[in-house]
């Protein structure tokens, strides 16, 4: 990503942070107008803190003076707590409401050991701009709360679907499994997901639901179709002039908390791409980057077809490390 783009994003973060702090200041003004004593308490607390600091700097601090400062502060804090309790106001109500509480809308987290790390919210924003583009554009609408199981038939048709349950019962089971996948994301025993079935049956919607929840939990999500993913990797590998962005993309593919590979089976295949696909699946499944990562693969191909079309080692990785869910029913696009 170009430095200019990163600068623009950080400007957006600064604006968000200032807006949150301005909203709090306006809220405090209204509160102080209603309860003047609260502002008086804040002013007195600030004065005590300043005088305490001055006494320390000028070597005038005595045990008696220190005790007085602490006693006065304690009395003021208790009075403040009583007023807030009476007005049913919590301490959190007097803090800025940032979009991201981890970095306080700065994009970076400062740890006690003075180490500074980019926050996952900023990492996700960079991933979205550089790689996800429009792939995750429907997250506001496509989530578990908006999931409508009634779009799926409640009729059992074994001859048509080769299943002894209805499409509705099946999709409810898949939804439960998807929610558990999110809930147990960091459990070492949680397996990856392989969604198979014809187009228009909710595979992409379900992956978006999962992505939505994980992003809210501070996880990074990279979403790419198999053709774009593999073409980009191959193009980057054979680019004569390597760039930081080239290496960064491959690193994101291997280390993103969740990688979603959509439309597996629609890519043009050759030995190089198959080798790269195996490397991706193997590295992420075995946590070879010393980081727990999960993968969701969506395909129109059944697991049997995967073994026929791809190398056996790829089929074995999916069969061995993924829970397989079959989507079936009528094309939902016909009802839109």
C-alpha positions in Angstrom: 0.0 0.0 0.0 1.3 3.5 -0.9 2.3 5.7 2.0 -0.2 8.4 0.8 -3.1 5.9 1.2 -1.9 5.0 4.7 -1.6 8.7 5.6 -5.2 9.3 4.4 -6.4 6.4 6.5 -4.6 7.7 9.6 -6.2 11.2 9.0 -9.6 9.4 9.0 -8.6 7.8 12.3 -7.6 11.2 13.8 -11.0 12.6 12.7 -12.9 9.7 14.3 -11.0 10.1 17.5 -11.6 13.9 17.7 -15.3 13.4 16.9 -15.6 10.9 19.8 -13.8 13.3 22.2 -15.9 16.3 21.0 -19.1 14.3 21.6 -17.9 13.6 25.1 -17.1 17.3 25.7 -20.5 18.3 24.5 -22.1 15.7 26.7 -20.1 16.9 29.7 -21.2 20.5 29.0 -24.8 19.5 29.2 -24.2 17.5 32.3 -22.3 20.3 34.0 -25.1 22.7 33.1 -27.5 20.4 34.8 -25.2 19.6 37.8 -22.8 22.5 38.3 -21.2 20.7 41.3 -19.7 18.1 39.0 -17.7 20.6 37.1 -16.6 22.2 40.4 -15.4 18.8 41.5 -13.4 18.2 38.3 -11.8 21.6 38.6 -10.8 20.9 42.2 -9.4 17.5 41.3 -7.3 19.1 38.6 -6.0 21.8 40.9 -5.0 19.2 43.5 -3.1 17.2 40.9 -1.3 20.3 39.6 -0.3 21.3 43.2 0.8 17.8 44.0 3.1 17.8 40.9 4.5 21.2 41.7 5.3 20.1 45.3 7.2 17.1 44.0 9.2 19.1 41.5 10.1 21.8 44.0 11.0 19.2 46.7 8.3 20.7 49.0 6.4 17.4 49.4 6.0 16.3 53.0 4.3 13.3 54.5 1.5 15.5 55.9 1.1 17.4 52.6 1.0 14.1 50.7 -1.7 12.7 53.1 -3.7 15.9 52.7 -3.6 15.7 48.9 -4.7 12.1 49.0 -7.4 12.7 51.5 -8.9 15.7 49.6 -8.8 13.6 46.3 -10.6 10.7 48.0 -13.3 12.9 49.4 -13.9 14.6 46.0 -14.0 11.2 44.2 -16.5 9.8 46.6 -18.7 12.9 46.2 -18.5 12.5 42.5 -19.4 8.8 42.6 -22.5 9.6 44.8 -23.7 12.3 42.3 -23.2 10.0 39.3 -25.0 7.1 41.1 -27.9 9.4 42.0 -28.2 10.5 38.3 -27.7 6.9 37.1 -24.5 7.8 35.2 -21.6 5.3 35.0 -17.9 6.1 34.8 -17.9 4.7 31.3 -20.5 7.3 30.3 -17.9 9.9 31.0 -15.4 8.3 28.6 -15.1 8.8 24.8 -17.1 6.3 22.7 -14.4 5.2 20.3 -15.2 2.8 17.4 -12.2 0.7 18.6 -11.6 0.6 22.3 -8.4 -1.3 21.9 -6.5 1.5 20.1 -8.9 4.4 20.9 -9.2 5.1 17.2 -5.5 5.8 16.8 -4.7 2.6 14.7 -1.9 1.6 17.1 -1.7 0.0 20.5 1.1 1.0 22.9 2.1 -1.7 25.4 3.7 -1.2 28.8 7.0 -2.5 27.5 7.0 0.5 25.1 6.3 -1.8 22.2 3.9 -0.3 19.6 1.8 -2.6 17.4 -0.7 -1.9 14.6 -4.2 -2.6 15.8 -6.3 -5.3 14.1 -8.9 -2.7 13.1 -6.3 -0.8 11.1 -4.9 -4.1 9.7 -8.4 -5.1 8.6 -8.9 -1.7 6.9 -5.7 -2.1 5.0 -6.6 -5.6 3.9 -10.0 -4.4 2.8 -8.6 -1.6 0.7 -5.7 -3.6 -0.8 -7.2 -7.0 -1.3 -10.8 -7.5 -0.3 -12.2 -4.6 -2.4 -15.9 -5.4 -3.0 -15.8 -9.0 -1.6 -16.8 -7.9 1.9 -19.0 -5.0 0.9 -22.3 -6.6 2.1 -21.3 -7.2 5.7 -23.8 -4.6 7.0 -26.7 -6.6 5.6 -25.3 -10.2 5.5 -25.1 -11.2 9.1 -26.6 -13.9 11.4 -29.2 -11.5 12.7 -30.6 -10.9 9.2 -30.4 -14.6 8.3 -33.8 -15.9 7.1 -34.1 -19.6 7.3 -37.7 -19.4 6.0 -36.3 -18.8 2.5 -35.4 -22.5 2.5 -38.0 -25.2 1.8 -39.2 -27.3 4.7 -40.0 -30.2 2.4 -37.9 -33.4 2.4 -37.1 -34.6 -1.1 -34.6 -37.5 -1.0 -34.9 -38.2 -4.7 -34.0 -34.6 -5.6 -31.4 -33.7 -3.0 -30.1 -37.2 -1.9 -30.6 -36.1 1.7 -33.1 -37.2 4.4 -33.6 -33.7 5.8 -35.2 -30.6 4.4 -33.1 -27.7 3.0 -34.4 -25.6 6.0 -33.2 -28.0 8.6 -29.9 -28.4 6.8 -29.3 -24.6 6.6 -30.2 -24.2 10.3 -27.6 -26.9 11.1 -25.0 -25.1 9.0 -25.8 -21.8 10.8 -25.3 -23.4 14.2 -22.0 -24.9 13.0 -20.9 -21.4 11.7 -21.8 -19.7 15.0 -19.8 -22.4 16.9 -16.9 -21.8 14.5 -16.9 -18.2 15.5 -17.4 -18.9 19.2 -14.6 -21.5 19.3 -12.3 -19.8 16.7 -9.2 -19.9 19.0 -9.8 -23.5 20.2 -7.0 -25.7 18.9 -9.5 -28.4 18.1 -11.7 -26.2 15.9 -11.6 -27.4 12.3 -11.7 -25.3 9.1 -14.9 -25.2 7.0 -15.6 -26.4 3.4 -18.9 -25.2 2.0 -20.0 -27.1 -1.1 -23.2 -26.9 -3.2 -24.6 -25.2 -6.3 -24.6 -21.4 -6.7 -27.4 -19.4 -5.1 -27.8 -21.5 -2.0 -26.3 -19.2 0.7 -22.6 -20.2 0.8 -21.3 -16.7 0.3 -23.9 -15.3 2.7 -22.9 -17.7 5.4 -19.2 -16.9 5.0 -20.0 -13.2 5.2 -21.9 -13.8 8.4 -18.8 -15.5 9.9 -16.5 -12.8 8.6 -18.8 -10.1 10.1 -18.6 -11.6 13.6 -14.9 -12.3 13.5 -14.1 -8.7 12.4 -16.1 -7.5 15.3 -14.0 -9.7 17.6 -10.9 -8.0 16.2 -9.8 -10.8 13.8 -8.3 -10.1 10.4 -10.2 -11.5 7.4 -8.9 -11.9 3.9 -11.5 -12.8 1.3 -10.5 -13.7 -2.3 -11.9 -15.9 -5.1 -9.7 -18.8 -6.0 -8.9 -17.4 -9.5 -7.9 -14.0 -8.2 -6.0 -15.4 -5.2 -3.9 -17.8 -7.3 -3.4 -15.5 -10.3 -2.2 -12.7 -8.0 0.3 -15.0 -6.2 1.7 -16.4 -9.4 1.9 -12.9 -11.0 3.7 -11.6 -7.9 6.1 -14.6 -7.8 7.2 -13.9 -11.4 7.2 -10.2 -11.3 10.6 -9.0 -12.3 10.6 -6.0 -9.9 9.5 -7.1 -6.5 7.7 -4.6 -4.3 6.7 -4.4 -0.6 3.1 -4.9 -1.7 4.0 -8.1 -3.5 5.5 -9.7 -0.4 2.8 -8.2 1.9 0.0 -9.9 -0.1 1.5 -13.4 0.2 2.2 -12.8 3.9 -1.5 -11.8 4.4 -2.7 -14.9 2.6 -0.6 -17.1 5.0 -1.1 -15.2 8.2 -4.6 -13.6 8.1 -6.7 -14.9 11.1 -9.3 -16.1 8.6 -8.7 -16.7 4.9 -11.9 -17.2 2.8 -11.2 -18.8 -0.6 -14.4 -18.5 -2.7 -15.3 -20.3 -5.9 -12.6 -23.0 -5.7 -12.7 -25.0 -8.9 -13.4 -22.0 -11.2 -9.7 -21.2 -11.6 -7.5 -22.2 -14.5 -5.3 -25.0 -13.2 -1.7 -25.8 -13.7 1.1 -27.4 -11.7 2.3 -24.1 -10.3 -1.1 -23.0 -9.0 -1.7 -26.4 -7.5 1.6 -26.3 -5.7 0.8 -22.8 -4.4 -2.7 -23.9 -3.3 -1.3 -26.8 -1.4 1.3 -24.5 0.3 -1.4 -22.2 1.4 -3.7 -24.9 2.8 -0.8 -26.8 4.4 0.8 -23.7 6.0 -2.5 -22.5 7.5 -3.8 -25.9 8.6 -0.5 -26.8 10.4 0.0 -23.2 11.8 3.5 -23.3 10.3 3.8 -19.5 10.8 3.5 -20.1 14.5 0.1 -18.4 14.5 -3.3 -20.0 14.8 -5.1 -19.4 11.5 -8.4 -20.7 10.1 -9.6 -21.1 6.5 -13.1 -21.3 4.8 -13.3 -22.8 1.3 -16.4 -22.4 -0.8 -16.9 -24.4 -3.9 -19.5 -25.8 -6.3 -17.5 -29.0 -6.3 -18.2 -31.9 -3.9 -15.3 -33.3 -1.9 -15.4 -36.3 -4.3 -14.8 -34.0 -7.2 -12.0 -32.2 -5.4 -10.2 -35.6 -5.2 -10.8 -36.2 -8.9 -9.8 -32.8 -10.2 -7.0 -31.8 -7.8 -3.9 -33.5 -6.5 -4.7 -36.1 -3.8 -2.6 -34.2 -1.3 -4.9 -31.2 -1.7 -8.0 -33.4 -1.3 -6.5 -35.0 1.7 -5.8 -31.7 3.3 -9.4 -30.6 2.9 -10.8 -33.9 4.0 -8.5 -34.1 7.0 -8.6 -30.6 8.3 -12.0 -29.3 7.3 -15.6 -29.9 8.3 -17.6 -30.3 5.1 -21.1 -28.8 4.8 -23.4 -29.4 1.8 -25.8 -26.6 0.8 -28.8 -27.8 -1.2 -32.3 -26.5 -2.1 -33.7 -24.1 -4.6 -31.7 -21.1 -6.0 -32.4 -18.3 -3.6 -31.8 -15.7 -6.3 -35.1 -16.7 -7.9 -36.9 -15.3 -4.9 -35.2 -11.9 -5.0 
